[in-house]
Amino acid sequence: MSGQEPLQTPTPTVNTVKLRIYGGVPPRETKIGKGFSIGEINALGLTVKEARLLGIRVDTRRKTTHEENINLLRAWLAKLKEHLEAGGAPPKPAFALTLQAKPDPGRVFKGKTMSGRKMRGLLAIKYRHTHHRKWKKKQLERIHKRRHEATRHKGGD
């Protein structure tokens, strides 16, 4: 090993779902999973936080534990120990994936509702009808690279 690049993290194998369209028989026995289950991580004496700091993906929704995944992790940890003792780079942490929800397309655009106007500060009496103030405020947000309303929501007039 060259000692510079981090070690590739292993990928778990999980059972496939038996769907009715396949007649109750899966098209293949296993598939690549999103991460190792908590039971597989605990079988090695690690916590979820420690595993993620070592670069191991953890799927908290999975309940099954597969012996081949535990053996794969055990062998990978031994390889990682040798790699680090030889002066190799540690793996990057694998934090929990965050999913960004798309806005509901049926919801009213925030600029036309009372709460949206209140959020932008357009309901004060002296500024209620002044678009100039709104445009000036948006330009300042662009200059200072703050989030402005064009990045918050898509759509609308």
Buried (B, 14 or more C-beta within 10 A) or exposed (E): EEEEEBBEBBEBBBEEEEEEEEEEEBEEEEEEBEBBBBBBBBBBEBEBEEBBBBBBBBBEEBEEBBEEBBEBBEEBBEBBEEBBEEEBEEBEEBEEEEEEEEEEEEEEEBBEEEEBBEBBEBEEEEBEEEEEBBEEBBEEBEEEEEEBBEEEEEEEE
